[in-house]
Amino acid sequence: MPKSQLDKLWAIRKTMNDSPDFVDHFIKRVKETKTNIDFFASMEEEMNARGRKR
């Protein structure tokens, strides 16, 4: 696993402890994607969309 993906997983893990709503969203995202590549691409897409809104 590339370091960039590993760093994202650690950030996700930390966020799960901070927000119960995040866990529900995370599980939904995992169910919607078939591969790790798809999962990380969808996370990146959502992060970029949120960045544009700010």
N, C-alpha and C positions, 0 to 999 in steps of 0.2 A: 504494500500500500504506500503510495507516495506521501511524503511528509505533509504536503498541503492538505490532503484528505485526513490524515491522522490528526492534524491540528484542528480541523473542523469538527471531527468526532469528539475531541476533548472539550471543545467549546459547547457542543450540543449536550454532552454529559453534564457539564457544569450548569447549563441552563435548565436541564430537567430537574435538578434539585431545587431550583429557585421558583419554578412555575408549573403548577399542575396542568394548566391549560396547554402548555407547550408539549407535554407528554402526549395528550390526545392528538394534537396536530402532527406530532412526529410519527405516531403510530399510523395515522391516516396516510401520511406521505409515504411511509415504508410500504404499506399495502398497495398504493397506487403505482409504485415503480417496480420494474422487473429485475433490474440490475443495480449494482453499486454506482455504475457510471450514470444511469438514469437518475438515481437518487441525488447524487451530488450535482448533476446538471440542474435538476429542479430546485434544489436549495440555492444554488448560485443565481438562478433566474429570479427567485423570490427575493433574495437579498438585493439584487440589482434594482428590482422594481421598487422595493422599499426605500432604497437610497435615492431614487429619482423623485419620490414623493416628498422628501424632506427638503 
